[in-house]
Each structure stands twice: as C-alpha cells, then as structure tokens.
Amino acid sequence: MQMWWDYFEGRMKVYKKKIADRYDISGLVEAQFEPGSCHRVLKNLLGIRRKREMDRLEGLEQLRALRELIKIYGKSHQFAAADICRIHRIWLKISILGQESTGGSTSPKTTLHSPPQTR
C-alpha cells in the first residue's frame, strides 16, 4: 500500500508542476503593470498609473462604444463571428487601414487610436 501511495504522490507533484508551468503568464505583456501603479493598473499605451483614472476612462469608453453599437445593431440582429470582431474593434478603437502585401502574404495593418481627451 505504501508503494502505491508513494507512486501517487510522485505523479501528483509532476502533474501540479506541469499545470503551474502551463499557466505561468508572468513573462507576458498581459501580466505586466504600469510602473508606479503598485500592481493595480495593467501596462497600457496611455501610461495611466492611477486606478481611478483608468476606471473613469474605461467607463467613458464603454459608454462611447455602446452608443456606437446601438446605432449599428437592432434588437433582432443575429450575431455572427464577424460582428464580434467588429464590436472588439469599436471597443478598442482599432481601425483596419487595409491590406499590406509582403512577400505574397497579406496581413491587415491596424492602429490603436488614443481615446478622446476629457476634461
């Protein structure tokens, strides 16, 4: 019985290590914070460090996106994958500028615009 238990414990340690390695995101951009934000604000293009300022700006952007989306989609609209991509572009303010040909492959050029300045 002890031999089986030792085997089981050993396998569990290996399993837990694999899971920990699989989900380690510490090196990714998505897991980085703005310097001086005390790990409260994720790294962002605007350099915002204060959580309250980020929360306020995100709230304003959410309202802007919702107002724009209400004009586009009606109550009876049936959403497709392309609609979800469009919603993300509107929310993130990404403009697709066109296709750029490089060595026979095409890839869309995208730019992220800064949100409008608010007082």
C-alpha positions in Angstrom: 0.0 0.0 0.0 2.8 2.5 0.9 4.5 1.8 -2.5 1.2 2.8 -4.3 0.9 5.9 -2.2 4.5 7.0 -3.0 3.8 6.5 -6.7 0.6 8.5 -6.5 2.3 11.4 -4.6 5.1 11.5 -7.1 2.7 11.6 -10.1 0.7 14.4 -8.4 3.9 16.5 -8.0 4.7 16.1 -11.6 1.1 16.9 -12.6 1.0 20.1 -10.4 4.3 21.2 -11.9 3.0 20.8 -15.4 -0.1 22.8 -14.6 2.0 25.5 -13.0 4.3 25.7 -16.0 1.4 25.7 -18.4 -0.3 28.7 -16.9 2.7 30.8 -15.9 2.0 34.2 -17.6 4.4 36.3 -15.6 6.5 37.0 -18.8 3.6 38.1 -21.0 2.7 41.7 -21.7 -0.8 40.9 -20.4 0.7 40.3 -16.9 2.8 43.5 -16.7 1.8 46.5 -14.7 2.4 50.2 -15.1 5.5 51.4 -13.1 4.3 53.3 -10.1 0.8 51.8 -10.1 1.5 49.4 -7.1 0.4 46.5 -9.4 -3.1 48.0 -9.7 -3.1 49.1 -13.3 -2.0 46.9 -16.3 0.5 48.3 -18.7 -1.2 50.5 -21.2 -0.5 52.7 -24.3 -1.5 55.8 -22.5 0.8 55.3 -19.5 -2.0 55.7 -17.0 -0.9 54.7 -13.5 -3.8 55.6 -11.3 -6.6 53.0 -10.9 -9.3 55.6 -10.5 -8.2 57.4 -13.7 -8.2 54.1 -15.6 -11.6 53.1 -14.2 -13.1 56.5 -15.2 -11.6 56.3 -18.7 -12.8 52.7 -19.3 -16.3 53.8 -18.2 -16.3 56.6 -20.7 -15.0 54.3 -23.4 -17.6 51.7 -22.6 -20.4 54.3 -23.0 -18.9 55.6 -26.3 -18.7 52.0 -27.7 -22.3 51.2 -26.5 -23.7 54.4 -28.1 -22.0 53.5 -31.4 -23.1 49.8 -31.3 -26.7 50.8 -30.6 -26.7 52.6 -33.9 -25.4 49.6 -35.7 -27.3 46.6 -34.3 -31.0 46.3 -33.8 -32.9 44.2 -31.3 -33.5 41.4 -33.8 -29.9 41.2 -35.1 -28.4 37.7 -35.1 -24.8 38.0 -34.2 -22.0 36.2 -36.2 -18.3 35.9 -35.6 -17.7 39.0 -37.8 -20.0 41.0 -35.6 -18.0 40.1 -32.5 -14.8 41.1 -34.3 -16.4 44.4 -35.2 -17.5 45.0 -31.6 -14.0 44.4 -30.4 -12.6 46.9 -33.0 -15.1 49.5 -31.9 -14.4 48.9 -28.2 -10.7 49.0 -28.7 -10.9 51.8 -31.4 -8.9 49.8 -33.8 -9.1 50.9 -37.5 -8.3 48.4 -40.2 -6.3 50.5 -42.7 -6.1 47.9 -45.4 -4.1 45.0 -46.6 -0.3 45.2 -46.9 1.4 42.8 -49.3 4.7 41.4 -48.1 6.2 38.6 -50.0 3.0 37.2 -51.2 1.2 37.1 -47.9 -1.3 39.7 -46.8 -1.8 41.0 -43.3 -4.1 43.8 -42.1 -2.4 46.9 -40.7 -4.0 48.0 -37.5 -3.6 51.1 -35.4 -4.8 51.8 -31.9 -6.1 55.3 -31.5 -5.9 57.2 -28.2 -9.2 57.9 -26.6 -10.5 61.5 -26.8 -9.2 63.8 -24.2 -11.8 64.5 -21.5 -11.9 67.3 -19.0 
